[in-house]
């Protein structure tokens, strides 16, 4: 598990809220910082990579633990 600078727990939220909150949180990070996103909506499995394809930020690790999706996202710019 990577170290992270901020954490966003979007558990229980459904599309599009996890994506909107992730995008907003990423805007508060400086380049190189890491966001730990936790979500339960299965759509985040494809939505987060799609969002990051637009923002240019990177998933450095992802996993599923106890039906929760965990993403560690590095802000690149």
TADA-V894022 format. One record per residue. N is the residue number from 1. SS is DSSP state (H for helix, E for strand, L for the rest). PHI is phi in whole degrees, 0 to 359 (NA if undefined). PSI is psi in whole degrees, 0 to 359 (999 if undefined). Layout:
BEGIN
n->N ss->SS phi->PHI psi->PSI
n->N ss->SS phi->PHI psi->PSI
END
This chain:
BEGIN
n->1 ss->L phi->NA psi->119
n->2 ss->L phi->292 psi->156
n->3 ss->L phi->285 psi->155
n->4 ss->L phi->218 psi->161
n->5 ss->L phi->264 psi->324
n->6 ss->E phi->221 psi->155
n->7 ss->E phi->232 psi->138
n->8 ss->E phi->236 psi->114
n->9 ss->E phi->260 psi->103
n->10 ss->E phi->258 psi->23
n->11 ss->L phi->302 psi->136
n->12 ss->L phi->87 psi->347
n->13 ss->L phi->271 psi->145
n->14 ss->L phi->247 psi->164
n->15 ss->L phi->307 psi->134
n->16 ss->L phi->259 psi->9
n->17 ss->H phi->300 psi->316
n->18 ss->H phi->300 psi->323
n->19 ss->H phi->291 psi->315
n->20 ss->H phi->298 psi->316
n->21 ss->H phi->292 psi->323
n->22 ss->H phi->296 psi->313
n->23 ss->H phi->301 psi->316
n->24 ss->H phi->295 psi->317
n->25 ss->H phi->294 psi->320
n->26 ss->H phi->300 psi->328
n->27 ss->L phi->293 psi->341
n->28 ss->L phi->270 psi->351
n->29 ss->L phi->270 psi->151
n->30 ss->L phi->271 psi->158
n->31 ss->L phi->305 psi->133
n->32 ss->L phi->95 psi->342
n->33 ss->L phi->284 psi->159
n->34 ss->E phi->239 psi->134
n->35 ss->E phi->255 psi->131
n->36 ss->E phi->259 psi->113
n->37 ss->E phi->256 psi->132
n->38 ss->E phi->241 psi->128
n->39 ss->E phi->216 psi->154
n->40 ss->L phi->248 psi->346
n->41 ss->L phi->289 psi->119
n->42 ss->L phi->302 psi->336
n->43 ss->L phi->296 psi->337
n->44 ss->H phi->295 psi->336
n->45 ss->H phi->302 psi->325
n->46 ss->H phi->255 psi->331
n->47 ss->H phi->292 psi->321
n->48 ss->H phi->295 psi->311
n->49 ss->H phi->301 psi->324
n->50 ss->H phi->295 psi->317
n->51 ss->H phi->299 psi->313
n->52 ss->H phi->291 psi->335
n->53 ss->H phi->297 psi->332
n->54 ss->H phi->273 psi->324
n->55 ss->H phi->274 psi->337
n->56 ss->L phi->87 psi->359
n->57 ss->L phi->283 psi->166
n->58 ss->E phi->237 psi->139
n->59 ss->E phi->278 psi->122
n->60 ss->E phi->262 psi->341
n->61 ss->E phi->197 psi->146
n->62 ss->E phi->215 psi->152
n->63 ss->E phi->201 psi->168
n->64 ss->E phi->238 psi->122
n->65 ss->E phi->227 psi->123
n->66 ss->L phi->52 psi->46
n->67 ss->L phi->65 psi->19
n->68 ss->E phi->245 psi->137
n->69 ss->E phi->270 psi->129
n->70 ss->E phi->244 psi->127
n->71 ss->E phi->234 psi->134
n->72 ss->E phi->250 psi->115
n->73 ss->E phi->242 psi->124
n->74 ss->E phi->266 psi->127
n->75 ss->L phi->286 psi->126
n->76 ss->L phi->260 psi->338
n->77 ss->L phi->223 psi->999
END
